Amino acid sequence: MNRLDTNLPRSDVIDRDFLEHRAKLIDIAAFLDRCERADGTDDFRLRALRTAIPLLIDGQPERARRILESFSDPTSEPIPEAPGKGASGAWEGSS
Amino acid sequence: MRYIDPHAHMVSRTTDDYEKMALAGCRALTEPAFWAGYDRCSAEGFRDYFNQLTSIEPARARTYGIHHFTWLCINPKEAEDVGFAREVMQVIPEFLAKGNVLGIGEIGLNKNSKNELRVLEEHLEIAAQHQSLVLVHTPHLEDKQKGTRLIMEAVRNQPSIDPGRVLIDHVEEHTVKEVLDGGFWGGMTLYPDTKCTAKRAADILETCGTERLWMNSACDWGVSNPLSVPTAALELRARGHHPEAIDHVIFKNPMAFLKQAPAFAKRAEAIDVGHPPE
């Protein structure tokens, strides 16, 4: 297989990307705080997010694939009729 | 740097974007038929759109030395009305012999409904009859993994279509391996919020290899960046990858897939050496 070998040592990867991802993590924290300050209850999207977050620190590889799968419709049959055109980002039946 | 953007909806972009893409090294682009952001109300509206894709956009691109190609279909977002979709599909063969038409696309699924699947199967029949290349849109977000599997099954049910002549677009970490293992080509769409970022696309190339994969901007009327392919190339460069390896991904790979279409093969040498369209 023709691969692009990962050339950078881990320290360089951290140097390049740490601040960007630190900021993204704080954004997630602030989003959860914002949701909890707002009146109302969680919906399926927020529940899906809460389910996905532990995958970040479970020590297992392929976190991106597994998080995408956790948001995905696990069924296999076509649905009878399209309910509309848009996607919400999380499968409503998952929570 | 030279590159091909194999998925760009230029009808939605300004002329400035053609200039920026040319300045960044874009030699050629391909433009699949897609949803305009509203449902068209007649098949004649699609005839106008197909005329735009086969005459107006090539002329705009030519102004900046970019070779323009296109794909034709009724997209899955407008496929729930099967009767209407069939009216549009009857128009498609009129345009397949135009000089910049590569095949059928971007067909596929949106919400994975039975009617969408039926229209996908009928598009695949047109592709089989005309021995056309196929460009496939996979659903968004939570519908992507299921839809990708349904699409691959539909193609396999059409034995006269070689998976090596089908590009399954918008792959991400949870679909890319199944697509490549199935013998298909995979496209990574570089979007800021949905689909792949440049960094994730680079990760996929590093972990899955570079064979039968390409990157595209899918720039359209939504949040998107017509320079996302060269932006991803910069990411690969910053990671220390060799310029030849980057050229393989952003130029030679799309060239290899697209050359299977006679309309592209006729201009492949000119694109390779950097000659503008005539």
Contacts between the chains, C-beta under 8 A, distances in Angstrom:
chain1	res1	chain2	res2	distance
A	1	B	209	4.0
A	1	B	211	6.5
A	2	B	209	5.5
A	2	B	210	4.8
A	2	B	211	5.3
A	2	B	248	7.3
A	3	B	206	6.9
A	3	B	209	4.9
A	3	B	210	6.9
A	4	B	202	7.6
A	4	B	205	5.0
A	4	B	206	5.0
A	4	B	209	8.0
A	4	B	210	6.0
A	4	B	236	6.9
A	4	B	239	8.0
A	4	B	241	5.2
A	4	B	245	5.6
A	4	B	249	7.7
A	5	B	206	7.2
A	6	B	206	5.1
A	6	B	239	7.4
A	7	B	239	6.0
A	7	B	240	3.7
A	7	B	241	6.7
A	8	B	239	5.6
A	8	B	240	6.0
A	16	B	238	7.2
A	17	B	199	7.5
A	62	B	173	7.1
A	64	B	172	7.9
A	64	B	173	4.3
A	64	B	200	6.6
A	64	B	203	7.5
A	65	B	173	4.0
A	65	B	174	4.8
A	68	B	144	7.9
A	68	B	145	7.4
A	68	B	172	5.8
A	68	B	173	5.7
A	68	B	174	4.0
A	69	B	145	6.6
A	69	B	174	5.0
A	71	B	141	6.9
A	71	B	142	5.3
A	72	B	142	5.4
A	72	B	143	7.9
A	72	B	144	6.8
A	72	B	145	4.4
A	72	B	146	6.8
A	72	B	174	6.7
A	73	B	112	7.5
A	73	B	142	5.3
A	73	B	143	5.9
A	73	B	145	7.3
A	73	B	146	4.8
A	74	B	146	7.6
A	75	B	146	6.4
A	76	B	146	6.5
A	76	B	149	6.9
A	76	B	150	7.8
A	78	B	112	5.5
A	78	B	113	5.9
A	78	B	114	4.7
A	78	B	116	7.6
A	78	B	117	5.0
A	78	B	150	6.5
A	79	B	111	6.7
A	79	B	112	5.8
A	79	B	113	5.2
A	79	B	114	7.3
A	80	B	113	7.0
A	80	B	114	6.1
A	81	B	80	7.1
A	81	B	113	5.6
A	81	B	114	7.4
A	81	B	115	7.2
A	82	B	80	4.8
A	82	B	110	6.7
A	82	B	111	3.9
A	82	B	113	4.1
A	82	B	115	7.2
A	82	B	116	6.5
A	83	B	111	6.6
A	84	B	111	7.4
A	85	B	35	7.8
A	85	B	77	5.1
A	85	B	110	6.4
A	85	B	111	7.3
A	86	B	140	7.9
A	87	B	111	7.8
A	87	B	139	6.9
A	87	B	140	3.9
A	87	B	141	4.0
A	87	B	142	5.9
A	87	B	143	5.6
A	88	B	141	7.0
A	88	B	142	6.7
A	89	B	141	4.7
A	89	B	142	6.3
A	90	B	141	7.7
A	90	B	142	5.6
A	91	B	142	4.4
